[in-house]
Amino acid sequence: MKKIKNKLNSKRHILSTISFLLSPSRGFTLLEILIAVMILAVGILTVSQMTILGLRTNRVIRDRSKAREILAEGMEVLKILDAEDPLLIANKDTLTLDDTTGAYRADTTNIVGRTVTHVGYNVYWNIVDDHPNAGLKTIRMFVFRQDKRLIHADYVRWR
């Protein structure tokens, strides 16, 4: 008899526990709510940071892609010019191909500037004679945006 009472009591206890857990009147504790809010906040911050990083990366890729297009246009213009054209005369003030202080600049006074017109981008090029070998002329073109070099390329041609 005692065993049967114990079994009934244990079944009642299990049923009462289940009914308590399933009852709609049971609410969340303050600690559970705080933990849930913290997890949600961390998730939202992570997603927002990833969005900002994605926007920055998109801007960098767009700038470099545009710079590549500008560089290709500028190089095509320089390639069709005669070797003795004033825009292809080596500047004696230029120390190296990377020096932009004495470099030519694409503007409205020359064919490169009239062909390559993109607001916010600056195009420069240097020319060095007899580089890498005698009888050759090396042209290095740079594309800048907001005083930051985005891309450069070299073109070597006969003098």
C-alpha positions as CSV (number, residue, x, y, z in Angstrom):
1,M,0.0,0.0,0.0
2,K,2.8,2.3,0.9
3,K,4.5,1.7,-2.5
4,I,1.3,2.5,-4.4
5,K,0.9,5.8,-2.4
6,N,4.5,6.7,-3.2
7,K,3.9,6.0,-6.9
8,L,0.8,8.1,-6.9
9,N,2.5,10.9,-5.1
10,S,5.4,10.9,-7.5
11,K,3.0,10.8,-10.5
12,R,1.1,13.7,-9.0
13,H,4.4,15.6,-8.5
14,I,5.4,15.1,-12.1
15,L,2.0,16.1,-13.4
16,S,2.0,19.2,-11.2
17,T,5.5,20.1,-12.3
18,I,4.5,19.7,-16.0
19,S,1.3,21.7,-15.6
20,F,3.2,24.4,-13.8
21,L,5.7,24.6,-16.6
22,L,3.0,24.7,-19.3
23,S,0.7,27.1,-17.5
24,P,0.3,30.5,-19.2
25,S,0.7,32.4,-15.9
26,R,4.4,31.6,-15.6
27,G,6.5,34.7,-16.7
28,F,10.1,35.4,-17.3
29,T,12.5,36.5,-14.5
30,L,14.3,39.8,-14.7
31,L,17.6,37.9,-15.2
32,E,16.3,35.9,-18.2
33,I,15.1,39.2,-19.8
34,L,18.4,40.9,-19.2
35,I,20.4,38.0,-20.7
36,A,18.0,37.9,-23.8
37,V,18.4,41.7,-24.3
38,M,22.2,41.4,-24.1
39,I,22.3,38.6,-26.6
40,L,20.1,40.6,-28.9
41,A,22.3,43.7,-28.5
42,V,25.5,41.8,-29.3
43,G,23.8,40.4,-32.5
44,I,22.6,43.8,-33.6
45,L,26.0,45.4,-33.1
46,T,27.7,42.6,-35.0
47,V,25.4,43.0,-37.9
48,S,25.8,46.8,-38.0
49,Q,29.6,46.6,-37.9
50,M,29.5,44.1,-40.8
51,T,27.2,46.4,-42.7
52,I,29.6,49.4,-42.2
53,L,32.6,47.3,-43.2
54,G,30.7,46.1,-46.3
55,L,29.9,49.7,-47.3
56,R,33.6,50.8,-46.9
57,T,34.8,47.9,-48.9
58,N,32.3,48.7,-51.6
59,R,33.5,52.3,-51.8
60,V,37.2,51.2,-52.0
61,I,36.4,48.7,-54.8
62,R,34.3,51.3,-56.7
63,D,37.2,53.9,-56.4
64,R,39.8,51.4,-57.6
65,S,37.6,50.1,-60.4
66,K,37.0,53.7,-61.6
67,A,40.7,54.4,-61.3
68,R,41.5,51.4,-63.5
69,E,39.1,52.7,-66.1
70,I,40.7,56.2,-66.0
71,L,44.2,54.7,-66.2
72,A,43.2,52.6,-69.3
73,E,41.7,55.6,-71.0
74,G,44.7,57.8,-70.3
75,M,47.2,55.2,-71.4
76,E,45.3,54.7,-74.7
77,V,45.6,58.4,-75.4
78,L,49.3,58.4,-74.7
79,K,49.9,55.3,-76.8
80,I,48.4,57.0,-79.9
81,L,50.5,60.1,-79.6
82,D,53.6,60.6,-81.7
83,A,56.9,59.8,-79.9
84,E,58.0,63.5,-80.2
85,D,54.7,64.9,-78.9
86,P,55.3,67.5,-76.2
87,L,53.3,65.4,-73.7
88,L,55.8,62.6,-74.2
89,I,59.0,64.5,-73.6
90,A,60.9,63.4,-70.6
91,N,60.8,66.0,-67.8
92,K,64.3,66.7,-66.6
93,D,63.0,67.8,-63.2
94,T,61.7,64.3,-62.5
95,L,64.1,62.3,-60.4
96,T,62.3,59.0,-60.7
97,L,59.2,57.5,-62.3
98,D,57.5,57.6,-58.9
99,D,58.1,61.4,-58.4
100,T,54.9,63.3,-59.0
101,T,56.1,66.8,-58.2
102,G,57.4,67.4,-61.7
103,A,54.9,65.1,-63.4
104,Y,52.6,66.0,-66.2
105,R,49.0,66.5,-65.1
106,A,45.8,65.7,-67.1
107,D,43.8,69.0,-67.4
108,T,41.8,70.7,-70.0
109,T,44.8,72.2,-71.7
110,N,46.0,68.8,-73.0
111,I,44.5,65.9,-74.9
112,V,44.7,63.5,-71.9
113,G,42.7,65.9,-69.7
114,R,40.1,66.5,-72.4
115,T,39.7,62.7,-72.9
116,V,39.9,61.6,-69.2
117,T,37.5,63.8,-67.4
118,H,36.4,62.4,-64.1
119,V,35.5,64.6,-61.2
120,G,37.5,63.9,-58.0
121,Y,40.3,61.9,-59.7
122,N,43.7,63.3,-60.7
123,V,45.9,61.8,-63.4
124,Y,49.6,62.3,-63.6
125,W,52.4,60.8,-65.7
126,N,56.1,60.8,-65.8
127,I,58.4,60.0,-68.7
128,V,62.0,58.7,-68.5
129,D,64.1,58.2,-71.6
130,D,66.5,55.3,-72.1
131,H,64.7,53.2,-69.4
132,P,64.9,50.3,-69.0
133,N,67.2,50.2,-72.0
134,A,68.7,52.7,-74.5
135,G,66.2,53.8,-77.2
136,L,63.2,53.1,-75.0
137,K,60.9,55.6,-73.3
138,T,59.0,54.6,-70.1
139,I,55.8,56.3,-69.2
140,R,54.3,55.8,-65.8
141,M,50.8,57.0,-65.2
142,F,49.2,57.5,-61.8
143,V,45.6,57.9,-60.7
144,F,44.9,59.7,-57.4
145,R,41.7,60.4,-55.5
146,Q,41.7,62.8,-52.6
147,D,45.6,62.9,-52.7
148,K,45.7,59.1,-52.3
149,R,47.4,57.0,-55.0
150,L,44.9,54.4,-56.2
151,I,46.8,52.8,-59.1
152,H,49.7,53.2,-61.4
153,A,50.9,51.5,-64.5
154,D,53.9,51.6,-66.9
155,Y,54.1,51.7,-70.7
156,V,57.4,51.2,-72.5
157,R,57.7,52.4,-76.1
158,W,60.4,53.1,-78.7
159,R,61.6,56.6,-78.9
